[in-house]
Amino acid sequence: MSYDFQQAFHKDVVIDLVCYRRRGHNEADDPSLTQPLMYDIIDQKRSVRKLYTEALVGRGDITLEEAEAALKHYQDELEGVFQATKTETAEQFNSSAAEVISQGQQTLAPQTPSWEVPTAITRDVVDRVVASQSNMPEGFTLHKRLAPILARRAEMVATDAIDWGMGEALALGSLLTEGTVVRLVGEDSRRGTFGHRHAVIVDKKTGWQYKPLKTCYESGAKLDVYDSLLSEFAAMGFEYGYSVARPEALTIWEAQFGDFANGAQTIIDEYITTGEQKWAQKSSVVLLLPHGYEGQGPDHSSARVERFLQQCAQDNITVAMPTTPASFFHLLRWQVKSELTRPLVVMTPKSLLRAKFATSKVSDFTEGTFKAILGDTTVNPDDVKSVLLCSGKVYYDLAAEREKLGRKDVAIVRLERLYPLPAITLPPELARYKNLTNIRWVQEEPANQGAWSFMAMNLPALINHQITGISRPASSSPAVGLHHRSDLEQQALVTQAFN
């Protein structure tokens, strides 16, 4: 009945199924030990099989003899399999301990190198997506505060300074022009938590909801943007399932703040990071987790990147923390264009969304591809004695401090992708600095959080060089609660990076 209703009216159906457990948790469990009265009642009830058999016989669908014959046939099948197990010899494993360890370290399937995946778009596509942001349907009444925001997106191309919101629109819009289904879901995803997206706009007078990127649809493309209910567990779980069923789509779940992903930790642990290893079940789901230390307190600062990196092995997921709109653009397109189906976890920015110093040129979108690292092009390699490795918005704090100090001997290298580590591109980048004496990993997070533990364990062997860590002090909480103290901590770690 529920299926027929769903097919006829295209509405969701929720079945409230009330039931009880006849047996214990397993064959050795006796639930009557703790709930004797209830199980006295249950034991007196006829089994579901008996009730169903009586219903079938009562309707005349089968005879009692046929029901008993079917039961005997089934029990004989089970008994036959059971007896067969007594005569079979158990499979022997002769692998040595070293071989077992080696097999355990094999990747599920190597990731396609990022530079082998073309993700750039043409200028015509750029213009088409930009036009979609300002060309409203006839008679549509924009909110007075929204009109200038959309108008500025056209100006960004003219001024060659594209921000994060427009960079994301270019990624999604260009994929739509190529026939890709795009799905974006989160607690505040239509507008964007920080008011930077506006993927769905509302007519001020009529309430009509319109998706500007709809004009980019080609050959089967579709854009679905939903504001979900306030359950990270339920929403992320649904999007994971959708991505499994439709891996070719760009399926995105976005946290309102990255901190809130902990409400769906079970989905992350049981499905996203382990599903392929356990069940060979592939997912292409994307998690967008706003992350960054801006003095907003312990519940609005950290997406807990350390938890994701702790679960990284065998190329099971991709973890990234892009620092430019173009890098984010190429990363999203890479997720679709790469032949590998893997979850992507992105630590997205907050304060960088409108920062003038964190924009990208139009050519950054029409050329190149996703780069796992961004090398330093502002210093002479021969002058460099110290390299600061970092990821995320702390790069801009370090760059500003270096300029203030006039330090020509320090290079800043950004890891746009934290996992898999850029094993092919990072060593040659560091090899450019012939007079290098020290390498430091700099992060905003406390020492016991963030990427430091992961980097300390993996980077030295990769780059054949010891590294030291610069961070906030170890803390039981992700961040302090006072904005002023957060600023002091940030300045302290930036200062320490150059000492």
ROKOL-775075 format. One record per residue (C-alpha): x, y, z. Coordinates in steps of 0.05 Angstrom, whole numbers, padded with zeros to 5 digits, always signed. Example, Ala and Ser with C-alpha at 12.3 -4.5 7.8 and 13.67 -1.06 7.14 Angstrom:
<recs>
+00246-00090+00156;+00273-00021+00143;
</recs>
This chain:
<recs>
+00000+00000+00000;+00056+00048+00018;+00093+00033-00047;+00030+00043-00088;+00017+00110-00053;+00089+00133-00066;+00085+00114-00139;+00018+00147-00149;+00028+00212-00112;+00105+00218-00110;+00104+00232-00036;+00148+00202+00019;+00117+00149+00064;+00137+00136+00136;+00118+00068+00164;+00112+00066+00240;+00125-00008+00252;+00111-00032+00323;+00140-00100+00339;+00174-00142+00392;+00234-00188+00394;+00216-00261+00407;+00288-00284+00420;+00347-00251+00454;+00402-00210+00423;+00436-00274+00400;+00425-00349+00407;+00461-00350+00474;+00420-00293+00504;+00359-00307+00547;+00318-00243+00553;+00272-00273+00606;+00328-00263+00657;+00316-00188+00657;+00244-00183+00632;+00210-00247+00656;+00138-00220+00656;+00140-00193+00585;+00172-00257+00558;+00121-00301+00593;+00069-00264+00550;+00112-00269+00487;+00124-00344+00496;+00048-00355+00497;+00040-00320+00430;+00040-00360+00366;+00099-00346+00319;+00094-00302+00258;+00102-00364+00214;+00043-00398+00247;-00001-00336+00243;+00016-00326+00170;+00005-00399+00154;-00063-00397+00187;-00081-00335+00146;-00060-00367+00081;-00098-00432+00096;-00158-00393+00120;-00161-00353+00055;-00154-00417+00015;-00088-00396-00016;-00054-00461+00005;-00073-00524+00042;-00047-00544+00110;-00010-00603+00078;+00025-00555+00029;+00046-00510+00087;+00075-00569+00126;+00111-00594+00065;+00142-00526+00052;+00165-00522+00125;+00196-00592+00121;+00231-00575+00056;+00261-00512+00086;+00284-00548+00150;+00314-00604+00108;+00353-00552+00068;+00381-00522+00132;+00398-00590+00161;+00434-00610+00097;+00478-00548+00098;+00492-00558+00172;+00513-00631+00162;+00557-00611+00103;+00597-00563+00147;+00618-00622+00190;+00653-00657+00133;+00687-00596+00102;+00760-00579+00118;+00771-00508+00141;+00810-00463+00094;+00884-00460+00113;+00922-00394+00115;+00997-00403+00108;+01015-00329+00101;+01069-00304+00147;+01056-00246+00194;+01097-00200+00149;+01055-00220+00089;+00991-00207+00127;+01015-00138+00147;+01036-00122+00076;+00968-00143+00048;+00934-00100+00100;+00970-00039+00074;+00948-00047+00002;+00905+00009-00024;+00833-00004-00045;+00850+00027-00112;+00902+00082-00125;+00874+00151-00135;+00881+00183-00203;+00935+00237-00201;+00901+00304-00199;+00938+00332-00258;+00912+00276-00302;+00840+00298-00291;+00822+00358-00335;+00777+00406-00296;+00785+00473-00330;+00726+00505-00367;+00720+00551-00426;+00708+00626-00422;+00640+00615-00454;+00619+00571-00396;+00644+00623-00347;+00602+00676-00381;+00541+00631-00382;+00545+00616-00307;+00557+00689-00291;+00497+00709-00332;+00453+00661-00294;+00468+00698-00230;+00440+00765-00253;+00387+00748-00306;+00323+00739-00266;+00257+00715-00296;+00210+00770-00320;+00170+00799-00263;+00214+00769-00208;+00223+00816-00149;+00291+00810-00116;+00303+00829-00044;+00338+00896-00042;+00396+00866-00003;+00405+00808-00051;+00406+00848-00116;+00475+00880-00105;+00504+00812-00084;+00484+00780-00149;+00504+00841-00189;+00574+00838-00159;+00584+00769-00187;+00583+00797-00257;+00633+00850-00236;+00680+00797-00209;+00696+00774-00279;+00709+00845-00303;+00755+00859-00243;+00788+00790-00248;+00774+00775-00175;+00726+00716-00165;+00706+00700-00093;+00687+00634-00061;+00612+00640-00074;+00622+00653-00147;+00677+00601-00152;+00629+00549-00125;+00575+00572-00173;+00623+00563-00230;+00638+00492-00207;+00565+00472-00200;+00541+00510-00261;+00595+00482-00306;+00579+00411-00284;+00506+00424-00300;+00525+00446-00370;+00559+00379-00378;+00497+00340-00357;+00516+00324-00285;+00464+00317-00231;+00482+00361-00172;+00452+00353-00103;+00467+00400-00045;+00436+00388+00024;+00448+00419+00092;+00414+00456+00148;+00424+00524+00114;+00449+00505+00045;+00403+00544-00001;+00426+00611+00025;+00491+00587+00054;+00505+00593+00129;+00546+00656+00116;+00501+00685+00062;+00551+00671+00007;+00514+00622-00037;+00442+00640-00053;+00431+00578-00096;+00357+00588-00086;+00327+00658-00084;+00257+00677-00064;+00212+00728-00097;+00200+00782-00045;+00127+00791-00064;+00102+00722-00084;+00149+00674-00047;+00166+00639-00113;+00231+00601-00105;+00279+00604-00164;+00347+00570-00177;+00391+00615-00220;+00435+00557-00241;+00375+00524-00272;+00391+00561-00337;+00455+00519-00342;+00418+00452-00348;+00440+00408-00406;+00425+00336-00426;+00395+00307-00362;+00427+00354-00312;+00389+00374-00250;+00404+00416-00189;+00371+00398-00123;+00385+00444-00063;+00350+00430+00002;+00351+00457+00073;+00349+00394+00114;+00319+00380+00182;+00363+00392+00243;+00391+00322+00246;+00461+00314+00219;+00456+00238+00228;+00393+00231+00186;+00412+00280+00131;+00483+00256+00122;+00460+00184+00123;+00409+00197+00068;+00460+00233+00024;+00510+00176+00033;+00457+00127+00010;+00440+00172-00050;+00513+00175-00070;+00519+00099-00067;+00459+00091-00112;+00481+00147-00159;+00557+00153-00156;+00562+00194-00220;+00524+00252-00188;+00556+00306-00146;+00523+00293-00079;+00540+00343-00025;+00522+00345+00049;+00541+00411+00081;+00547+00424+00156;+00522+00491+00182;+00588+00493+00219;+00639+00437+00212;+00634+00424+00287;+00563+00398+00277;+00587+00338+00237;+00598+00303+00303;+00523+00293+00305;+00533+00244+00247;+00596+00211+00272;+00564+00142+00266;+00552+00154+00191;+00624+00176+00182;+00654+00118+00221;+00609+00062+00197;+00597+00081+00125;+00636+00139+00094;+00707+00119+00117;+00698+00044+00120;+00642+00024+00073;+00685+00004+00015;+00734-00036+00057;+00678-00073+00094;+00627-00084+00038;+00660-00061-00027;+00606-00007-00026;+00630+00055-00062;+00607+00125-00047;+00621+00192-00080;+00590+00234-00025;+00622+00302-00011;+00623+00333+00059;+00631+00409+00063;+00652+00427+00134;+00663+00501+00150;+00726+00503+00191;+00771+00558+00219;+00792+00593+00283;+00760+00662+00283;+00742+00669+00357;+00672+00640+00352;+00682+00591+00409;+00690+00516+00419;+00628+00496+00380;+00638+00540+00318;+00712+00532+00302;+00733+00461+00285;+00708+00407+00238;+00755+00360+00274;+00801+00346+00216;+00842+00301+00262;+00784+00251+00266;+00781+00244+00191;+00856+00238+00183;+00858+00185+00238;+00813+00142+00194;+00852+00153+00130;+00885+00091+00102;+00887+00052+00037;+00864+00114-00003;+00795+00106+00028;+00775+00179+00025;+00801+00247+00003;+00811+00302+00054;+00824+00372+00030;+00829+00443+00057;+00832+00490-00003;+00856+00562+00005;+00830+00594-00059;+00763+00595-00097;+00797+00565-00158;+00826+00508-00118;+00757+00493-00090;+00727+00497-00160;+00777+00447-00189;+00769+00401-00129;+00693+00396-00138;+00700+00383-00212;+00756+00333-00199;+00708+00294-00154;+00662+00284-00214;+00713+00278-00269;+00760+00230-00233;+00746+00157-00250;+00752+00137-00178;+00690+00136-00134;+00711+00158-00064;+00682+00204-00010;+00711+00274-00008;+00716+00313+00057;+00729+00388+00049;+00745+00436+00105;+00714+00499+00076;+00729+00570+00099;+00687+00622+00135;+00724+00688+00140;+00756+00677+00072;+00689+00676+00036;+00689+00751+00024;+00763+00767+00036;+00791+00808-00021;+00859+00776-00013;+00829+00706-00022;+00802+00713-00093;+00822+00679-00158;+00832+00703-00229;+00787+00682-00286;+00846+00646-00318;+00852+00603-00256;+00785+00572-00277;+00797+00567-00352;+00867+00536-00344;+00900+00483-00302;+00870+00431-00255;+00868+00415-00181;+00936+00420-00148;+00948+00381-00084;+01000+00432-00064;+01010+00506-00079;+01083+00523-00079;+01112+00591-00062;+01126+00634-00123;+01141+00698-00084;+01211+00681-00058;+01278+00664-00089;+01290+00590-00074;+01364+00602-00063;+01349+00650-00006;+01302+00602+00031;+01326+00569+00095;+01259+00553+00127;+01195+00525+00098;+01128+00532+00131;+01079+00477+00111;+01006+00493+00125;+00935+00484+00102;+00874+00529+00104;+00866+00602+00123;+00927+00604+00169;+00967+00612+00104;+00942+00684+00097;+00962+00701+00168;+01032+00673+00156;+01038+00709+00089;+01019+00775+00122;+01068+00765+00179;+01125+00748+00131;+01112+00811+00091;+01111+00852+00155;+01177+00823+00178;+01209+00826+00109;+01231+00753+00114;+01257+00732+00046;+01287+00668+00076;+01220+00635+00091;+01177+00599+00040;+01104+00581+00053;+01078+00518+00019;+01004+00501+00022;+00977+00430+00024;+00909+00437-00010;+00899+00363-00001;+00916+00330+00066;+00901+00259+00045;+00925+00225+00005;+00989+00262+00019;+01019+00293-00044;+01075+00242-00048;+01093+00258-00120;+01091+00334-00119;+01114+00353-00049;+01185+00324-00048;+01206+00360-00113;+01175+00425-00088;+01218+00422-00025;+01279+00401-00066;+01277+00470-00098;+01305+00499-00034;+01378+00478-00035;+01396+00516+00030;+01338+00490+00071;+01353+00479+00144;+01285+00468+00177;+01213+00451+00159;+01154+00468+00203;+01082+00447+00202;+01038+00506+00223;+00965+00498+00242;+00911+00538+00278;+00886+00479+00318;+00913+00456+00386;+00973+00410+00385;+00931+00348+00401;+00882+00365+00345;+00885+00386+00273;+00932+00352+00223;+00996+00355+00264;+00995+00284+00292;+00981+00257+00222;+01037+00299+00191;+01087+00282+00246;+01075+00208+00233;+01076+00210+00157;+01115+00270+00130;+01187+00256+00153;+01191+00191+00114;+01157+00223+00053;+01203+00283+00048;+01264+00253+00081;+01269+00310+00131;+01249+00321+00203;+01193+00371+00217;+01170+00410+00278;+01100+00431+00295;+01073+00501+00309;+01002+00504+00338;+00958+00526+00395;+00973+00492+00461;+00942+00423+00472;+00870+00431+00495;+00811+00387+00515;+00765+00436+00480;+00772+00453+00406;+00776+00528+00420;+00773+00581+00474;+00709+00619+00486;+00735+00691+00485;+00747+00725+00418;+00804+00767+00446;+00840+00707+00474;+00832+00670+00408;+00865+00728+00371;+00923+00727+00420;+00933+00653+00410;+00931+00662+00335;+00983+00717+00336;+01027+00676+00383;+01030+00616+00337;+01043+00660+00276;+01099+00695+00313;+01128+00629+00336;+01129+00604+00264;+01180+00658+00246;+01224+00651+00308;
</recs>
